[in-house]
Amino acid sequence: MDAATEAATLRALLRRHELHLTLQSDESDLAPGALDHAVRWVHSSDLADPTPFLSEGLALLTTGRQFLETGEDPAVFRAYVHRLSARGVVGLGFGTEVVRAGIPPALTDACREEGMPLFEVPYRTPFIAVARANAEAIAAQAYARRSWALAAQRAIALAALRPDGLGATLAELSRQLDMWVGLFDAAGALTREHPIAGLSDGVREGLTAEVGAVLRRGARAGSSLRIGDQAFTMQTLGRGGHLRGVIAIAGAELDQEGRGVVTSVVAMAGLAFEQQQRLTRAHELLRTGLVQSLLAGDPALSRRIARDLWGGFPAPPVLVAVTDPTAARADAVAEWLTLRASESRGAVFHGRAEDHLVVVSHDEHVLAELAERFGARLGVSEPVPWAEFADAHAQAVTALRRGGQQVSRFREIAASGVLSALDSDAARSLAAARLAPLREHDAAQGAALVETLRAWLEQDARIDAAAAALGVHRHTVRARIGLAQRLLGTDLTSFAARADLWAALQVSREV
């Protein structure tokens, strides 16, 4: 890079040979990077205290006229340099042979103590030439950055026209900024990054957690954060309440031109997401139709459409799962399932049926990951061929409604028996009403009709066995059963009546 376009710093000024500037101390005596601070402007003043008229980031030029009356008192020079340093002055230039020959040794010592860069401006170099050189450097740098921004936006726009426009756009953004760039989807998963594996595992986990928090808030935002010693800029994609993802950029804070380039990428990515969302809605409607076709027992058409669009259905036997994600997470769940299907064609299929989402896969790990990632409750069927999809769907619905686990499997529900399906408020109310005459009699008379009936039914309606279990005489059991029949108005010699009474005893909370 030549001097005309080099960054406007003290080091750049000192390299301008036509200015004949000379640094008066070793760079090792200065604070690290002291010569690389940006010089926002060059100002000249011979005031004893010019700081009220200075701003941060300036280089100050002086001829030393203010020190004529103070002599060589080191305290005066130390106080002068300290005031400049506290104000944010990045360098001091002393014009020699104007008021005095050479630089006062006390000023050199004070600058060394303060870590202030001090340089000589010889008589043949006007102060205005130093100021003009710095102004030219600032203008050249601004022009170079604007030119870069225009070229970068053009390259990014061309990248957006490629087949994978979004991925190519992010790759070009990473190349132009020379920084790591990552795209997180609506579910908070890192779907694209450039360069690949550009973050350590710890930083990646921390960034993913921060992105997840931003997406859960659901509000559009741009933010900066630090994870360890690495800085990141994050920009959400999509509308507030319907965020489609987050673009994250690793590196120092961007300047105005860099932010402009990122803004253009965010705009293009947002447009791409909106267009993709329309296509996704159409696909979701098509998937819903395929689920209805499968429920109606007609898998042939569904298989053909799925093969053409998504690489086919999962290979049988398949697990059919149903879930009902919250409205806030439904889009994220559907997008994650779509992404999994595109990554591994034929591994998973999903669609809506009535008020729940149906997920089909031959891999239990997909269902487990879905439940863990989104905190969703799933009901899962037994493995079945596609011809038994409707039955498997009914199994999954039953498992979701009856199971108490995050992932409830139908085989576990089935193992608990048919009567367990009667465990509901309605069934308990009916059971309580059915047994009420017996309980009222027991409470009033101190009898044990309910206990006797239960033991009798458990012993397959055998009087002698029930009497032995209760420790009473068989005539007592026979008399209690007869009384229970009269109170219930039911003939307990009928199997149907005994089965109904047994179900009531099983369901009732008080038994």
C-alpha positions in Angstrom: 0.0 0.0 0.0 1.5 3.4 -1.0 1.6 6.4 1.3 -1.3 8.1 -0.6 -3.7 5.3 0.5 -2.1 4.2 3.8 -4.3 4.6 6.9 -4.1 8.0 8.6 -1.9 7.2 11.6 1.2 8.6 13.2 3.3 5.9 11.6 2.0 6.9 8.2 2.9 10.6 8.8 6.4 9.6 9.9 6.8 7.6 6.7 6.1 10.6 4.5 9.6 11.3 3.5 8.8 14.7 2.1 7.8 15.9 5.6 11.2 15.0 7.1 9.6 14.1 10.5 11.7 12.4 13.1 10.5 10.3 16.0 12.4 11.4 19.2 12.2 8.1 21.1 12.5 4.4 20.5 9.2 2.8 19.7 9.9 0.3 22.5 9.5 3.2 25.0 6.0 3.8 23.8 2.7 2.0 24.7 2.0 -0.9 22.3 0.4 0.4 19.1 1.0 4.0 20.0 2.1 4.9 16.5 -0.9 3.0 14.9 -3.6 5.1 16.5 -5.8 6.8 13.9 -5.0 10.6 13.7 -8.4 12.2 13.2 -6.8 15.7 12.6 -3.6 17.7 13.0 -3.9 20.9 15.0 -1.3 23.5 16.0 -1.2 25.6 19.2 1.3 27.4 21.4 -1.1 27.8 24.4 0.1 26.6 27.7 -3.1 24.6 28.0 -4.7 24.0 24.6 -6.8 21.0 25.9 -10.2 23.0 26.1 -9.9 23.4 22.3 -8.8 19.9 21.4 -10.7 16.7 20.8 -9.6 13.0 21.2 -7.5 11.5 18.5 -5.6 14.6 17.4 -1.9 15.2 16.8 -0.8 18.5 18.2 2.0 20.7 16.7 3.7 23.4 18.7 6.8 25.7 18.4 7.3 25.8 22.2 6.6 29.5 22.6 4.6 28.8 25.7 7.7 27.6 27.5 9.8 30.7 27.0 8.7 32.2 30.4 8.7 28.9 32.3 12.3 28.0 31.6 13.4 24.4 31.8 11.3 23.4 34.9 10.6 19.6 34.4 7.3 19.9 36.4 5.9 22.3 33.8 6.7 20.0 30.9 5.3 16.9 32.8 2.1 18.7 33.6 1.7 19.9 30.0 2.2 16.4 28.5 0.0 14.8 31.1 -2.9 17.2 30.2 -2.4 16.3 26.5 -2.4 12.6 27.2 -5.5 12.8 29.4 -7.3 14.7 26.6 -6.6 11.9 24.2 -3.9 13.5 22.1 -2.1 10.7 20.2 1.1 12.5 19.4 3.1 15.8 19.8 5.1 17.4 17.1 7.7 20.1 18.0 8.6 22.6 15.4 12.3 23.4 15.8 14.4 26.5 14.7 11.3 28.7 15.0 11.4 29.8 18.6 14.4 27.7 19.8 16.9 25.3 18.4 16.1 21.7 19.1 13.5 20.1 21.4 13.8 20.9 25.2 15.3 17.9 26.9 12.7 18.2 29.7 9.9 17.9 27.1 11.5 14.8 25.7 11.8 13.2 29.2 8.2 14.1 30.0 6.9 12.5 26.8 9.0 9.4 27.5 7.5 9.1 31.0 4.0 9.6 29.7 4.4 7.3 26.7 3.5 10.1 24.4 5.0 9.9 20.8 7.1 13.0 20.3 8.5 13.9 16.8 10.5 16.8 15.4 9.0 19.0 12.7 12.0 20.7 11.0 11.9 24.4 10.1 11.6 23.6 6.3 8.4 21.7 6.9 5.4 24.0 7.4 2.8 22.8 10.0 0.1 23.1 7.3 2.0 20.5 5.2 1.7 18.0 8.0 -2.0 18.8 8.4 -2.6 18.5 4.7 -0.7 15.2 4.5 -2.9 13.7 7.2 -6.1 15.1 5.6 -5.1 13.5 2.3 -4.6 10.2 4.0 -8.0 10.4 5.6 -9.6 11.3 2.3 -7.8 8.5 0.5 -8.7 6.0 3.1 -12.4 7.1 3.0 -12.4 6.8 -0.8 -10.7 3.4 -0.7 -13.3 2.2 1.8 -16.2 3.5 -0.3 -14.7 1.9 -3.4 -14.3 -1.4 -1.5 -17.9 -1.2 -0.3 -19.2 -0.7 -3.8 -17.1 -3.5 -5.2 -18.1 -5.8 -2.3 -21.8 -5.1 -2.8 -21.4 -5.8 -6.5 -19.6 -9.1 -5.8 -22.2 -10.1 -3.3 -25.1 -9.3 -5.7 -23.5 -11.5 -8.4 -23.1 -14.3 -5.8 -26.8 -14.1 -5.0 -27.5 -15.1 -8.6 -25.8 -18.4 -8.3 -27.8 -21.6 -7.8 -27.3 -21.6 -4.0 -27.7 -17.9 -3.8 -27.9 -17.6 0.0 -24.8 -19.8 0.6 -22.8 -18.1 -2.1 -23.8 -14.6 -0.7 -22.5 -15.6 2.8 -19.3 -17.0 1.4 -18.7 -13.8 -0.5 -19.4 -11.7 2.6 -16.9 -13.8 4.6 -14.3 -13.3 1.8 -14.9 -9.5 1.5 -14.7 -8.9 5.3 -12.0 -11.5 5.8 -14.0 -12.7 8.8 -15.9 -15.8 9.9 -19.6 -15.6 8.9 -22.3 -18.0 10.1 -26.1 -18.4 9.4 -28.4 -19.8 12.1 -31.8 -20.9 11.1 -35.1 -20.2 12.9 -34.4 -23.2 15.2 -31.1 -21.7 16.3 -29.0 -24.3 14.4 -25.9 -23.3 12.6 -26.7 -24.2 9.0 -23.9 -22.5 7.0 -20.5 -21.1 8.0 -17.5 -19.6 6.1 -14.8 -20.6 6.6 -15.9 -24.1 7.6 -15.0 -25.0 11.3 -13.8 -21.5 11.8 -14.7 -21.4 15.5 -13.6 -23.5 18.4 -16.1 -25.8 20.0 -16.4 -23.7 23.1 -17.0 -20.4 21.2 -19.5 -22.2 18.9 -21.5 -23.4 21.8 -21.5 -20.0 23.5 -22.6 -18.3 20.3 -25.3 -20.8 19.6 -26.7 -20.2 23.1 -26.7 -16.4 22.5 -28.4 -16.9 19.2 -31.1 -19.1 20.8 -31.8 -16.4 23.3 -32.2 -13.8 20.6 -34.6 -16.0 18.6 -36.7 -16.8 21.7 -37.2 -13.1 22.3 -38.6 -12.9 18.8 -37.7 -9.2 18.3 -35.7 -7.9 15.4 -32.3 -6.7 16.6 -28.7 -6.1 15.8 -26.3 -6.6 18.6 -22.6 -7.0 19.5 -21.2 -9.3 22.1 -18.0 -11.0 23.2 -17.5 -14.7 23.8 -14.2 -15.1 25.6 -11.8 -12.8 23.7 -13.7 -13.0 20.4 -16.1 -10.3 19.3 -19.3 -10.9 17.3 -21.9 -8.9 15.5 -25.4 -10.5 15.2 -28.2 -9.4 12.9 -31.6 -11.0 12.9 -33.5 -12.0 9.7 -37.2 -11.7 9.2 -40.0 -9.8 10.8 -40.5 -9.3 14.6 -42.4 -12.3 16.0 -41.5 -14.3 12.8 -37.7 -14.4 12.9 -36.2 -16.6 10.1 -32.7 -16.7 11.5 -29.6 -14.8 12.5 -26.4 -13.8 10.7 -23.3 -13.8 13.0 -20.0 -12.2 12.1 -16.8 -12.7 14.0 -14.3 -9.9 14.3 -13.9 -6.3 15.5 -16.7 -3.8 15.2 -17.4 -2.9 11.6 -17.0 0.6 10.3 -19.7 2.4 8.3 -18.8 0.9 5.0 -18.6 -2.6 6.5 -22.0 -2.2 8.2 -23.4 -1.1 4.9 -22.2 -4.2 3.2 -23.7 -6.4 5.9 -27.0 -4.5 5.7 -27.2 -5.3 2.0 -26.6 -9.0 2.7 -29.2 -9.0 5.5 -31.7 -7.4 3.1 -31.0 -10.1 0.4 -31.0 -12.9 2.9 -34.4 -11.6 4.3 -35.8 -11.5 0.7 -34.5 -15.0 0.0 -36.1 -16.2 3.3 -39.5 -14.6 2.4 -39.5 -16.2 -1.0 -38.5 -19.5 0.5 -41.3 -19.1 3.0 -43.9 -19.0 0.3 -42.5 -22.1 -1.3 -42.3 -23.7 2.2 -46.0 -22.9 2.8 -46.9 -24.6 -0.5 -44.9 -27.6 0.4 -46.5 -27.8 3.8 -50.0 -27.7 2.2 -48.9 -30.5 -0.1 -47.5 -32.5 2.8 -50.8 -32.1 4.6 -52.6 -33.5 1.6 -50.2 -36.5 1.4 -50.9 -37.2 5.1 -54.6 -37.2 4.4 -54.1 -39.6 1.5 -52.1 -41.9 3.7 -54.8 -41.9 6.4 -57.3 -42.8 3.7 -55.3 -45.9 2.9 -54.0 -44.7 -0.5 -50.2 -44.5 -0.2 -49.4 -45.0 -3.9 -49.9 -41.4 -5.0 -48.2 -40.1 -1.9 -45.2 -42.2 -2.5 -44.8 -41.0 -6.1 -45.1 -37.3 -5.1 -42.7 -37.7 -2.2 -40.2 -39.5 -4.5 -40.3 -36.7 -7.0 -40.1 -33.8 -4.5 -38.2 -35.1 -1.5 -36.4 -38.2 -2.6 -39.1 -40.6 -1.3 -40.6 -41.7 2.0 -38.5 -43.3 4.7 -37.9 -47.0 4.2 -40.3 -49.3 6.1 -40.8 -50.3 8.8 -41.4 -46.7 9.9 -42.3 -45.0 13.2 -45.2 -42.6 13.1 -45.0 -39.8 15.7 -47.4 -37.0 16.5 -46.7 -33.8 18.3 -48.4 -30.5 18.9 -45.7 -27.8 19.1 -46.6 -24.3 20.4 -47.5 -21.7 17.8 -44.3 -19.9 18.5 -42.2 -23.0 17.7 -44.3 -24.6 14.9 -42.4 -22.8 12.1 -39.0 -23.6 13.7 -40.0 -27.3 14.0 -41.2 -27.5 10.4 -38.1 -25.8 9.2 -35.8 -28.1 11.1 -37.6 -31.2 9.8 -37.4 -29.8 6.2 -33.7 -29.2 6.7 -33.2 -32.8 8.0 -35.1 -34.1 5.0 -33.0 -32.1 2.6 -29.7 -33.2 4.3 -30.7 -36.9 4.2 -33.2 -37.5 1.4 -35.8 -40.1 2.4 -34.9 -40.1 6.1 -37.9 -38.2 7.4 -41.3 -37.0 6.3 -43.7 -34.6 8.1 -47.1 -33.0 7.5 -50.1 -31.8 9.5 -53.2 -33.8 10.4 -56.0 -32.0 12.2 -54.5 -30.2 15.2 -51.1 -31.9 15.3 -47.9 -32.5 13.4 -47.2 -35.9 12.0 -43.5 -37.0 11.7 -42.5 -40.3 10.0 -39.0 -41.8 10.2 -37.3 -45.1 10.5 -34.7 -43.6 12.8 -35.7 -43.1 16.5 -32.8 -40.7 16.9 -34.5 -38.2 14.7 -37.6 -38.2 16.9 -35.5 -38.0 20.1 -33.5 -35.1 18.7 -36.8 -33.3 17.8 -38.1 -33.7 21.3 -34.9 -32.6 23.0 -34.2 -29.6 20.7 -37.7 -28.1 20.9 -39.0 -29.5 24.2 -41.8 -31.1 22.3 -44.0 -34.0 23.6 -44.2 -36.9 21.1 -46.4 -39.9 20.8 -44.8 -42.7 18.9 -46.3 -45.8 17.2 -45.0 -49.3 16.8 -42.8 -49.9 13.7 -45.2 -50.6 10.8 -45.2 -50.9 7.0 -46.7 -48.0 5.0 -49.9 -49.9 4.4 -50.7 -49.6 8.1 -50.0 -45.9 8.4 -53.6 -45.1 9.5 -53.4 -47.6 12.4 -49.9 -46.3 13.4 -51.2 -42.8 13.4 -54.0 -43.8 15.8 -51.4 -45.5 18.0 -49.3 -42.3 18.0 -52.3 -40.1 18.9 -53.2 -42.5 21.8 -49.6 -42.5 23.0 -49.5 -38.7 23.0 -52.8 -38.4 24.9 -52.2 -41.2 27.4 -48.4 -41.0 27.9 -46.8 -38.9 30.6 -43.3 -38.9 29.1 -41.7 -36.4 26.7 -41.5 -39.3 24.2 -44.4 -41.7 24.9 -44.4 -45.0 22.9 -47.5 -46.9 22.1 -46.0 -50.2 23.2 -45.7 -48.9 26.7 -49.2 -47.6 26.8 -50.5 -50.9 25.4 -48.6 -52.9 28.1 -50.7 -51.1 30.8 -53.9 -52.7 29.5 -57.2 -51.4 28.0 -58.6 -50.3 31.3 -55.8 -47.7 31.7 -57.3 -45.9 28.8 -60.3 -45.2 31.0 -58.2 -43.0 33.3 -60.0 -39.7 32.6 -62.2 -37.2 34.5 -65.3 -38.4 32.7 -64.6 -42.1 33.5 -63.9 -41.3 37.2 -67.1 -39.3 37.5 -69.1 -42.2 36.0 -67.3 -44.7 38.3 -68.1 -42.6 41.4 -71.7 -42.4 40.4 -71.9 -46.2 39.8 -70.4 -47.0 43.2 -72.2 -44.3 45.2 -75.0 -46.6 46.6 -72.5 -49.0 47.9 -70.2 -46.4 49.5 -73.2 -44.6 51.1 -74.4 -47.9 52.6 -70.9 -48.7 53.9 -70.5 -45.3 55.4 -73.9 -45.4 57.1 -73.8 -49.1 58.3 -70.1 -49.6 58.8 -70.3 -52.4 56.2 -67.7 -53.5 53.6 -69.7 -54.0 50.4 -67.1 -52.3 48.2 -64.3 -54.3 49.7 -66.2 -57.5 49.4 -67.2 -56.9 45.8 -63.6 -56.1 44.9 -62.3 -59.3 46.5 -65.1 -61.4 44.9 -64.3 -60.0 41.4 -60.6 -60.5 41.9 -61.3 -64.1 42.7 -63.3 -64.6 39.5 -66.7 -64.4 41.3 -65.9 -67.4 43.5 -67.6 -67.2 46.9 -65.2 -69.5 48.8 -62.1 -67.9 47.4 -63.3 -64.4 48.2 -64.3 -65.5 51.8 -60.8 -66.9 52.3 -59.2 -63.7 51.0 -61.4 -61.5 53.3 -61.1 -63.9 56.3 -64.9 -64.2 56.7 -67.5 -66.9 56.3 -68.7 -67.8 52.8 -72.3 -67.0 53.8 -71.3 -63.5 54.8 -69.8 -63.0 51.3 -72.9 -64.4 49.7 -75.2 -62.1 51.7 -73.1 -59.0 50.9 -73.1 -59.8 47.2 -76.9 -60.2 47.3 -77.2 -56.8 49.1 -74.9 -55.1 46.6 -77.0 -56.4 43.7 -80.2 -54.9 45.2 -78.6 -51.6 45.9 -77.1 -51.4 42.4 -80.2 -52.8 40.7 -77.9 -55.1 38.7 -77.8 -58.8 38.2 -74.2 -59.7 38.9 -74.5 -63.2 37.5 -74.1 -61.4 34.1 -70.5 -61.1 32.9 -71.2 -57.7 31.3 -72.5 -56.4 34.7 -69.4 -57.8 36.5 -67.1 -56.3 33.9 -68.7 -52.9 34.2 -68.5 -53.0 38.0 -64.8 -54.1 37.8 -64.0 -51.2 35.5 -65.7 -48.8 37.9 -63.6 -50.1 40.8 -60.4 -49.8 38.7 -61.1 -46.3 37.6 -62.4 -44.9 40.9 -59.8 -42.8 42.7 -61.0 -43.8 46.1 -60.4 -47.5 45.5 
